[in-house]
Amino acid sequence: MPDNNMNLIKIPKDKLANLEAWLESKDKSYTSLDKMRVFDYLTEVEERLSLYNFALLCGGNCTDDRRWKKINCNTLQKKADTHIPKSIQPNLEDNEAHLFTYLPTLKKNSREPASNSYNCDPSSSNMEIKDISMIKGEYLPFYHVMHELQKNNSQQLEPPAWSETLSEEDISQYSQAQTTATNQAEYLCPMEAGRKQILLSVDLEHASDENLIKQFASLLPKLREKIGVQEQSPTHKPHNKLGTVKKLLAYRAIQYLDLKLYCILNSPHNEEWHLTDLMLDKLLFNGETISGAETLKQFRKDFYTPKLLNQAYLDDLITTTRSDPNNAQLHMNRL
């Protein structure tokens, strides 16, 4: 899970009533979830978690994001492109303090209530695949600010204490670790909380697709070495994935993520409304036999937190499920 710097606060009674009304307005769209193809359902889950991680990164300042507008408009199985307010035009020559106060100030000045963001136009593609996104030029100032924040937050590594047993290997390891930390501060530009991501420039005009693919294949291991981010092997064995996908539906994964998004996008900046297990039980299951406060507590402990909100786990689940062509036309109600 990404680092979560959001403060969890109690949701006010009137806001809880608004949340209940908002969720009730979406009930009709939720009834079609079990009829969706597995691949389409996983896309909806993936898109919501990506937006939630982005909201964590920017303190909830993404009510204009088209993914959120699509959710508000009860639109399923359509891609939408991410929108960041054009008002994001920071002066990057300001002092460091400005960088740390910029985003909260922006949030206070430009944010509209997320539940009122009903401008439904999720027609244009966000040009995203699983691990690669195309960033619009107008969004670069925002990511520049995030890069500068990370760079200013990077810390000098503590050198090894001198002793008679200090070896050249110890010094070499420290030097390499410091170089890697410096390279990460210089090159990493995360677009989601807790991720190690970079920006690349691609010459589409003069280079052929074949050459671009070859160059990227050649560049990738060098990038990993320079930044110190090694390729990860799957952490979960590729078996019984459809059983876990079935749990996503049974445990109301999409509804749960929608509630998390509502609570982070409607609450004050850098805060997220906390929903108790009793509240979640009522909102998600409305007294069904599977539910109950204690059951929800177990769901949160065993499923929502370690799996649904775990980007690495979800990535592995989705990749493995999509890699089996037999799942391409499978529907959720056939699991």
N, C-alpha and C positions, 0 to 999 in steps of 0.2 A: 504494500500500500504506500502511496505517496505520503510525504510529510504533511501533516494537517495542522496548519497554524491558525485555523479558525477557532474562535471561542464559541463553545456550545452554550446557548442561553435558553431559558424557558420561553416557550411560545406564549404570547398574550392570548387571553380567551377570545377576544374579537378576531384575532388573526387566525386562531384555530378554526373558528366558525367559517372564515373566508376560505381556509384550506379545505374544509369539508365540502363546501359548496363547489369549489373548483374541481375537486376530485369527483364529485357526483356528476358534474357536467361532462366528465370524460368516460363515464361508465360504459357508454355505448361503444366507444372505440375499443375498450378493453375486452368486450365480449367476442371480438373477432380474433383475438390473439391465438386461440387454440386452432384456428383454421389456417393460420399462416404457415408457409413453408419454413422448415427449420432454419435454412440459410437466412431468410428474410427476418425471422424472429431474432436470430443472433446479431444481425446487423443493427436492429433497433436497440438491443441491449448494449452493443459495442458503442454505438453513437452516444447513448446517454452517459455511459461511464466516461467516455472521452470528454464530454461537455462538463461533467461533474469535476473531473480532474482539472480542467481548464478553469472552472469557477474557483477551485481551491487556490490555483496559481494567482489569479487576479483579484482575489478577495470578493468574488461574487459579481464583479463588474462586467457581466456579459448578458444582460437582459435583452440586448439587441441581436444576439446571436441567432441566426436563422434556425439552428437546430432546436433552440428553445421555442421559437415562434411556431415551428412545426409541431412540437409537442402540445403547445397551447391550442393549436388549431385541430388537434385530434387527427393529424395526418400521419398515417403509417405507410411504410414501404416506399417512401419518397426521399431522395437525398436533398439536402439543403446546404447552401454554403454559408460559412461562418462570417458573421459581420461584426466588426469592431468599430465603435463610434468614430466618425471622422474627427471628432473633437480631440482625439489623442494626438497632440502635437507638442511633445515635451521639448523644452530647451535643454539639450544635453550638455550644454556648457555650464549649467548651473552647478552649485556645489553639491556635495554628496547628500547633504540633508534634504535637498530638493527631491532627489531620487526616492528617498524613503517616505516622503510626504506626498509625492505626486499622485500615486494611485488612490489613496484615500480621498484626496481633494477632488480628483476626477469623479470618483464614485458619488460624492455628495452633490456635485454640480450637474452631472449629466444623466444620472440613472433614473429611469422611469420604473414604476412598479412592475415587477416581472409578470404578475398575474394579469396585468392590463396590456401586455405586449401581444396584441392579436393581429398584427400586420402580416396576413398570411400570404407569403409568396415564396414557398420553398421549392421553386421550380428549377433553379439553376444549380448545377452540380458543385459540390465543394472540392472536387478534384482530389479526393483522398482515397487511398487504399490503406491496407491495414497499418503499415509502418511508415508510409511516406505521405506527406501533405504538400500541396502547392500553396505558398503564401503570397497573398496579394501585396503589391508594392506599397499600397497605402497603409498596410498594417505594420510595416517595418519599424516605424518609430516606437510602437508599443513593445515589440520584441527587443528593440534596442534598449529600452528602459529595463526590461527584465534581465537582459544580459548584463547591464551595468550593475543592477542590484546584486546579481550573483557574483560578479567580479569583485565588488566591494565587500561582499560577505566572505570571500575566500580568505583563508587564514594561512599564515606562514607556518610550516611544519616545525615542530620543536626538534632541533638537532640532537643527536644522541649524546648523552653525557660522557665526558671524557673519563676513561679509566685505562688501566694498563692492559685490560683485555679487549679494548676497542680495536677492531680489525679494519683492514682496508675494505673488506666486504661490507661491513656495517656502514662505513662512510659512503660506499658506492650505492648501497640500497637507499640510504637517506637522500643522496643526490638524485637518484632516479625517481623516487617518490615526490620530491620537490619539483622536479621538472614536469612530471605528470600533472601535479596539482596546478602548476602555472599554466600548462597547456589547456587544461580543462577550464580554467578561469577565462582564458583568452578565446577559446573556440566554442564552448558549449553555449547554446541558446535555447533553453527549454521552452517548449510550447505547452507542456502539461506538467503539473506538479510531480516532482519525484522522478522525472525522466532525464536521461542523458541524450540530448538531441542537438543537432547542428543544422546550420543553414548552408546550402550549396547553391552555386550559380551554374546553370546549364545553358550552353550555347545551342539553342534549337535551330538557329538559322543556318549555321555553317557545318555542323557535324551531323553525320548520318546516325540513325538509331543504332545500327550495328556498332559503330565506333564509340558512341556514348556508353553502350552497355559494356563494351570491352574496357573502356577507360575507367568506368565506375568499379568494375570487378577488380581492376588493378589497383585503384585508389583505396578501396575499402579496407584491406588489411593494413595499409600504411596509416589510415585514419585511426583505426583501432589501436595500433601500436603507439601513435603519437599521443592520443588522448587517454590511453590506458583503460579502454573499455573492450573487454574480450567478448567474443561471440559466446552466447549462452546456450547450453544444451537444454532441451526440454526438461523441466523439473518434475513432470508428472508422466507416468507411463500411459501410452495411448490405448487404454482399454476402458470400456464401460463409459465412454463419453456421453452417449445418448441418454444414459441414466441421469447424468448430471444436468443435461439440457432439459430433461423432463422435470427435474427439480426446480429449474429456473421458472418454469410455468407454474408449478404447484405452489411455490413459495412467493409468487407474485413479484418476480424480479423487476419487471418493467415498472409496475406500479410503485414499488419501493424506491427505485431510482428517480421516478418522477416526484415522489414526495421529498426525497433528499434534495433534488434540484429546486423545487419550490421553496424549501426552507432555507436554502443558501442564497437564492436570488431575490427573495423578498425581505430577508432580514437585514439589519444594518450592516454596513461595510465590515468585512473581516469577522463576521459573526454568523452563526448558523443556528436556527431554531432547533431545539432538541425535542424529539418526539419520544415519549415514554413507551414502554412495551404495551401498556394498556391502550394508549392512543393508537399505536401501530396496529394492534389487534382489531380495534374498531374500524380503522380506516382501510386496512387491507382485507380483512376477512369478515367483518361485520357479523360476528357471532357464529360463524360456521364451526362445525365440530372439530376441524383441524386446529382451530385457533385457541386462544387463551393467553393471558399475560405471561405465564411461565413458559408456554410453548414459544411465544415470540422471543422471550429472553434466550431460549435455546437456539432459535433460528438465527438471532443476531450473533450469538457466540460461535455457532458451528458453520453458518453458511453466509450470511450477509457480509460480515466483516472479513473473514479469512478468504472467502472465495469470490463473491459477487463484486466487492470493492477492491479486490486484489488484481491489479492490471496484468501482472505476469501470469497468474492462474487463469484469468479469463482469456488472455491471448492464446495460451496453450490449448485451452478447451475449444476455442473457436477455430484455430488453425487445424487441429486434429480432426474436428468434425467436418470441416470443409474439404479436407484432403481426401475424404472417402466419397467417390462419385456416386455410391449407392444412396447417399444422403441428399443428393441434389434436389430431388422431387418429393422428399419426405415431408409430411405435414406434422405439426406439433401434436394434433389429436391422434396421430398414428403411432406415437412413441410408446 
